[in-house]
């Protein structure tokens, strides 16, 4: 079985510097960059519309922005919540409220003074489908702890006062280590990935650790060859996908979350001598993983300029997209080399995300899922699964 | 004046604090301030030392030394000696004042005899007193700020030569001539020293962080034939920066200035030190562009790097250093073409959580690496 993805649209030179973060919500695709801006690219475009003419930009911080996550929800009573959280290279966590009708992005100050003193790295929203459980915001810090806030929405007239972030607690790391990534499952588990290759899964209610997974990659000389770069729960929360380094290669490992068992790795067939030591998913670090809405498929991206789509059940590779800087539609926006002449012909891919059916506009997007990825050539590419139209 | 007994003081003072004040002797204040000219500097220092000596030896009077500085960075708290009461328990003023006296006397002697020596020489004259070589250079900075002299060289105590340069052509710096095809110590230079050479035979100036890389690269004729190579051996000293500054002023426009450092936050800081101007007598080298070693060069294997290359993890200290440096970069007076690559590199090191040393470029590939960079993009040049 294989899956075929076709390019629907793309933007070259989307930012002035490297694009480090990607997130997709129903109304827009949001990217963040080293140039200090976040950009919200409208998802539903009419035929002939160019993404660059349908973007809202907001300057965040001059040091640059590396993580971003968007949150969109229609609350009880029809209140629409559109929030974007991002983390700057100076460690600040900033939240913006988006008004798509007025095309306005405004900063909202929801943090207490003690929250603001921390230096954050990764940020993630959790959208709760149960009205009894509040939405959550997770953020990891450089010392290894994961802070958890509850997002409450009160139905008042005053738009500014209706949002509140209340600190639920903090999961501290047993050993001080850089917490690189986090995610929360609908089953009430929080996973935090660390620079030393371990992943700690904790209960969201009690914030107590329940499992500790160690990376199975090749150990580097400084024991740093196993850095976890992304963790993601499947939509139902039964599986946890972990992307970690294995020396200069990238591994993806799947864990089952009920008993904390390792299910296996996603691997590509190889004749390399590494095969006997460890198997890998990409010939380069894996920067992001993303489940589709049903949890059947997993998309991964890596430094090897490839996006791969895997069948989770069979742990088989279904599709590989090899990206090239020349793919960009508008010729002037193609960036074949950077300012120093270093080639970007095959740009590493820093982020990938599945796009649910009906999110993007255009032919076939209502019936087929899609993919979106960001690359080192400062481009964003959207794809749609072929067939079924 | 008749002597008073303690009981007299107790009768006069109503409170304990008043009694304390009455028993504390008055300090003689001696100020170190702007000197009219470099020629009168020795006379000024001599007078200050004589005032102290009189106060201590002849009048048994305590002294308060104050410093009137222009530059807030060099602000020094006033010194009291001897100290009475509880203050004396907190501090060890004798040590600081003897360091200051020794430094002033040393500066005066050297200036009178017009004898130039290095900071290191002064430090080794009294290791026990100074403790660290930096103490000597810090006091020289204070003197420069207090006496408001434009150049620290007037004190006749100069930094030891640290930087090295390798020249494809003979280079005249003032009265000196640096010989081609040799590794030369960067000479003592004054500001705006005129430099002349056959610039048509120099294509680029390469500044290297590490002297180990310098020593290897000068042996590669394909690079060293047309390249002036400089190293400051880590963080650059004043002389190396001044040498580059004079060179940048004198060189023809076709000569490119490139800097290569370790791919870690400290490497970026070193590159920044070369580019920015902290003191007035070293102009910032605006032609200098950071060209590597980029972390992506090492990951991509540019220049046939060793396949077993292992990048190092960023420690929490590296991480903090990098974020602070990133914030600082925006406040520095740099050209955009100079700041952008530094910022990009710091962001990538943080995002990848990796750093690397420039030595990981294997011996055989160094020449290839620098040669290749020559033909790549010319941002900022």
Interface residues (C-beta under 8 A of the other chain):
Chain A: X17 X18 X20 X34 X62 X63 X64 X66 X89 X90 X91 X119 X142 X143 X176 X178 X180 X195 X220 X221 X222 X223 X224 X225 X227 X247 X248 X284 X285 X303 X337 X338 X339 X340 X341 X342 X350
Chain B: X291 X294 X296 X297 X299 X300 X302 X309 X310 X311 X312 X313 X314 X316 X319 X320 X323 X326 X327 X330 X340 X341 X343 X344 X346 X347 X348 X350 X351 X352 X353 X354 X373 X375 X376 X377 X378 X379
